[in-house]
Amino acid sequence: MKFSGIKAIAFDLDGTLVDSVPDLAVATGLTLASQGLPECTEDQVRTWVGNGARTLMQRALTWARGAAVTDAELDRVMPEFMHYYSQHLEQHSRLYAGVTEVLTAFKARNMPLALVTNKPYRFTEPLLRGFGIDQYFDLVLGGDSLAEMKPSPLPLIHVMRHLGVNADELLMIGDSRNDILAAKAAGAASIGLTYGYNYGEDIELCGPDAVCDHFLEILTMVYTSSGSIGA
């Protein structure tokens, strides 16, 4: 593992820190129903998330209609989805076990932390505040914060510049191939989580530097590799 020189960590949000699919599923279902279309299941939404809200709705509409969706149709439907999701942002979502403990441990050692998600920024900050974890992050990037989102390396390059670290000093932690591919493209190390939303695929197939089944395992993995990291 190449975690010995890590000086900053970037985390994904959905499927990594927070199980947000229950609320996304409600918003997606209400949006489809408003269009006179059949509602989807929560399990289906788990396979559709990861590339931003617009792609989620594109996949949902394509499934419901059984046909491709035009950009104009998406433009018309997206405000409804955004409205419904804003109403259900924290109703059924939950933090994964161990998240608060791990973030607290890293901050106690003065480890700079960034949040890099493909979720629109307007939903990211309220969600972090709602779960009381916003204070852990030195930088928060939503899917619309920059010109490109993961799997582009641009968000992680921005993190490196903002936090003043090199590529070999940054660790990306996420549940999706988007996280792992972004890390590889940026030259950063990565840890893949097995419990999130990776389109039904085994996260190991993306080639992360390490894999964790539980969030608490991250502490052991990083500290064992790096000794007194952040001290």
C-alpha positions in Angstrom: 0.0 0.0 0.0 1.2 3.5 -0.7 -0.3 5.4 2.3 2.9 6.2 4.1 3.3 9.7 2.8 -0.4 10.8 2.9 -0.9 14.4 4.0 -4.6 14.9 3.0 -7.7 12.8 2.4 -10.6 13.3 0.1 -13.9 11.5 0.7 -16.9 10.8 -1.5 -20.3 11.4 0.0 -23.2 9.2 -1.3 -22.5 5.6 -0.6 -19.4 6.4 1.3 -20.3 8.6 4.3 -24.1 8.7 3.9 -26.7 6.2 2.6 -28.7 8.7 0.7 -30.5 6.4 -1.7 -33.7 6.2 0.3 -34.4 9.9 -0.1 -33.1 9.9 -3.7 -35.5 7.1 -4.5 -38.5 9.0 -3.0 -37.6 12.1 -5.1 -37.1 10.0 -8.2 -40.4 8.2 -7.8 -42.3 11.4 -7.2 -40.8 12.9 -10.3 -41.7 9.9 -12.5 -45.2 9.8 -11.1 -45.6 13.5 -11.9 -44.9 12.6 -15.5 -47.5 9.8 -15.5 -44.7 7.2 -15.5 -44.3 4.1 -13.4 -42.3 4.6 -10.1 -39.0 2.8 -9.6 -37.7 0.9 -6.7 -35.1 1.8 -4.2 -32.9 -1.0 -5.4 -33.0 0.3 -9.0 -32.0 3.8 -7.8 -29.0 2.2 -6.1 -27.7 1.2 -9.5 -28.4 4.6 -11.1 -26.6 7.0 -8.7 -23.0 8.1 -8.9 -22.8 10.4 -11.9 -24.8 13.4 -10.6 -28.5 14.2 -10.4 -29.1 14.7 -14.1 -27.7 11.3 -15.0 -29.8 9.7 -12.3 -32.9 11.2 -13.8 -31.8 10.3 -17.4 -31.4 6.7 -16.3 -34.8 6.7 -14.5 -36.7 8.2 -17.4 -35.0 5.9 -19.9 -36.1 2.9 -17.8 -39.6 4.2 -17.2 -40.2 5.1 -20.9 -38.3 2.3 -22.4 -36.7 4.9 -24.7 -33.9 7.4 -24.8 -34.5 10.8 -23.2 -33.6 14.1 -24.9 -31.7 17.0 -23.3 -34.9 19.1 -23.7 -36.9 16.6 -21.8 -34.4 16.4 -19.0 -34.3 20.2 -18.8 -38.0 20.2 -18.2 -38.0 17.5 -15.6 -34.9 18.4 -13.5 -36.5 21.3 -11.6 -39.2 18.9 -10.4 -36.6 16.4 -9.2 -34.6 19.1 -7.5 -37.8 20.3 -5.7 -38.8 16.9 -4.5 -35.2 16.0 -3.4 -34.9 19.3 -1.4 -38.1 18.3 0.5 -36.7 14.8 1.3 -33.0 15.5 1.8 -32.6 14.1 5.3 -35.9 12.2 5.9 -34.6 8.7 5.4 -30.8 9.1 4.7 -28.4 7.9 7.4 -24.7 8.1 8.2 -22.9 4.8 7.8 -21.5 3.2 11.0 -18.1 4.6 12.0 -18.1 7.7 9.9 -18.1 10.2 12.8 -15.4 8.3 14.7 -13.1 8.1 11.7 -13.5 11.8 10.8 -12.9 12.8 14.4 -9.8 10.7 14.6 -8.3 12.2 11.5 -9.1 15.8 12.5 -7.6 15.1 16.0 -4.3 14.5 14.1 -4.7 17.7 12.0 -5.3 15.8 8.8 -6.8 18.1 6.1 -10.0 16.6 4.8 -11.9 17.3 1.6 -15.4 16.3 0.5 -15.6 15.5 -3.3 -19.0 14.4 -4.5 -20.9 14.4 -7.8 -24.1 15.5 -5.9 -25.1 19.1 -6.7 -23.5 21.5 -4.2 -26.9 23.0 -3.2 -27.7 19.6 -1.6 -24.3 18.7 -0.3 -23.8 21.4 2.3 -27.2 21.0 3.9 -26.7 17.2 4.1 -23.3 17.6 5.8 -24.8 20.1 8.3 -27.8 17.9 8.9 -25.6 15.0 10.0 -23.2 17.3 11.9 -20.1 16.5 9.9 -19.7 19.7 8.0 -17.0 21.0 10.4 -14.6 18.2 9.5 -14.0 19.4 6.0 -11.5 22.0 4.9 -12.9 22.0 1.3 -16.3 20.8 -0.1 -16.8 20.3 -3.8 -20.1 19.4 -5.4 -20.6 17.9 -8.8 -21.3 21.4 -10.2 -18.5 23.2 -8.3 -16.1 22.8 -11.2 -16.2 22.4 -15.0 -15.9 18.6 -14.6 -16.9 16.0 -12.0 -15.5 12.6 -11.2 -14.2 10.4 -12.9 -12.4 13.4 -14.2 -9.3 14.1 -12.1 -10.1 17.9 -12.1 -11.8 17.9 -8.6 -8.9 16.0 -7.0 -6.3 18.3 -8.7 -8.3 21.2 -7.3 -8.1 19.6 -3.8 -4.4 19.2 -4.1 -3.9 22.8 -5.1 -6.2 24.1 -2.3 -4.7 22.0 0.4 -1.1 22.3 -0.8 -0.3 18.6 -1.3 1.2 16.6 -4.2 -0.6 13.7 -5.9 1.4 11.1 -4.0 0.3 12.8 -0.7 -3.5 12.6 -1.4 -5.7 9.7 -0.6 -9.2 9.3 -2.2 -11.8 7.2 -0.3 -15.0 6.2 -2.1 -17.4 3.5 -3.0 -17.6 3.9 -6.8 -15.5 3.4 -9.8 -15.8 7.2 -10.4 -13.8 7.7 -7.2 -11.1 5.2 -8.1 -10.7 6.3 -11.7 -10.5 9.9 -10.6 -7.8 9.1 -8.1 -5.8 7.1 -10.7 -6.1 9.9 -13.3 -4.9 12.4 -10.7 -2.0 10.2 -9.5 -3.5 9.8 -6.0 -3.9 6.7 -3.9 -7.3 5.3 -3.3 -9.4 3.1 -1.0 -12.5 1.4 -2.3 -15.5 0.7 0.0 -17.5 -2.4 -0.7 -20.8 -1.4 0.8 -21.8 1.6 -1.4 -23.3 2.2 -4.9 -20.9 0.9 -7.6 -23.5 0.0 -10.2 -23.7 -3.6 -8.9 -20.0 -4.1 -9.7 -17.2 -5.3 -7.3 -15.2 -2.2 -6.4 -12.0 -4.3 -6.6 -12.4 -4.5 -10.3 -11.5 -0.8 -10.5 -8.1 -1.5 -9.0 -8.1 0.6 -5.8 -4.9 0.5 -3.7 -6.9 -1.1 -0.9 -10.5 -2.2 -0.1 -12.5 -1.9 3.1 -15.7 -3.6 4.1 -16.3 -1.2 7.0 -15.6 2.5 7.4 -13.6 1.9 10.7 -11.1 -0.2 8.8 -9.8 3.0 7.2 -8.1 4.1 10.4 -6.2 0.8 10.8 -5.2 0.8 7.2 -3.9 4.3 7.1 -2.3 4.4 10.5 -0.6 1.0 10.0 0.9 2.3 6.7 1.9 5.7 7.9 2.6 5.5 11.6 2.0 8.8 13.2 0.2 10.3 10.2 -0.7 14.0 10.6 1.2 14.3 13.8 
